[in-house]
Amino acid sequence: MNTLQPTSEHFQLLKIRQVMKVTCLARSTVYKYCADNNFPKPIQLGKRNAAWVESEVKEWIEQKMLQRAQPR
């Protein structure tokens, strides 16, 4: 059972153009990363309408920042 308590941040959704802007990724790259399970999955809002949870996208960016600090 999910015990996550929703906050206003959990309800902030980003459309693809916003995701592209904050991540500096191309549309095709965002969808490729989603398909490869390397990026948060979008929420389907309709047949041709999707959005990403802002906090999940921010967490992905933070993980990328942490990765660059780790030695290879």
FIDO-805857 format. One line per 10 residues: number of its first residue (from 1); their letters; for each residue x, y, z of C-alpha. Coordinates in Angstrom, 3 decimals, m for minus. Each point is the difference from the previous one (the first is absolute). Layout:
<rs>
NUM) a) X:Y:Z  ... $
</rs>
This chain:
<rs>
1) mntlqptseh) 0.000:0.000:0.000  1.327:3.407:m0.959  0.166:2.281:3.042  1.301:3.019:m1.910  m1.795:3.108:1.168  m0.703:2.268:m2.952  1.307:3.546:0.134  m0.502:2.821:m2.437  3.361:m0.875:m1.599  m1.250:m3.479:m0.859 $
11) fqllkirqvm) m2.790:1.575:m2.025  2.170:2.258:m2.128  0.022:m1.397:m3.519  2.279:0.920:m2.876  m0.898:m0.247:m3.655  2.614:m1.284:m2.467  1.218:3.493:m0.957  0.603:0.820:3.669  1.829:m3.312:0.518  2.145:0.742:m3.040 $
21) kvtclarstv) 0.815:3.459:1.335  1.023:m1.062:3.524  1.980:m3.074:m1.126  1.492:1.415:m3.237  m1.047:m3.239:m1.713  m1.679:m0.354:m3.380  m3.541:m1.370:m0.143  1.168:m3.249:m1.594  2.663:m0.441:2.691  m2.537:0.469:2.810 $
31) ykycadnnfp) m2.238:m2.707:m1.469  2.981:m2.293:m0.711  1.209:0.342:3.597  m3.543:m0.748:1.215  m0.147:m3.126:m2.169  3.425:m1.082:1.314  m1.115:0.595:3.624  2.640:2.723:0.363  m2.456:2.847:0.582  m3.274:0.396:1.920 $
41) kpiqlgkrna) m3.051:m1.288:m1.841  m2.656:2.524:m1.001  m3.543:m0.059:1.297  m2.503:m0.525:m2.808  m2.602:2.748:0.297  m1.777:m0.930:m3.192  0.474:m1.871:m3.242  2.674:2.426:m1.269  0.666:1.980:3.164  2.702:m0.804:2.545 $
51) awvesevkew) 1.815:1.802:2.787  2.856:m0.718:2.390  m0.007:0.436:3.770  2.303:2.951:0.650  1.528:m1.478:3.164  0.967:m3.185:m1.893  1.700:2.019:m2.756  1.853:2.076:2.609  1.129:m3.183:1.746  1.316:m1.358:m3.331 $
61) ieqkmlqraq) 1.998:3.217:m0.499  1.386:m0.224:3.547  1.094:m3.604:m0.648  1.834:1.121:m3.137  1.754:2.696:2.020  1.068:m2.558:2.609  1.297:m2.344:m2.691  2.356:2.606:m1.390  1.634:0.373:3.429  0.756:m3.736:0.202 $
71) pr) 3.268:m1.265:m1.456  m0.403:m2.202:m3.049 $
</rs>
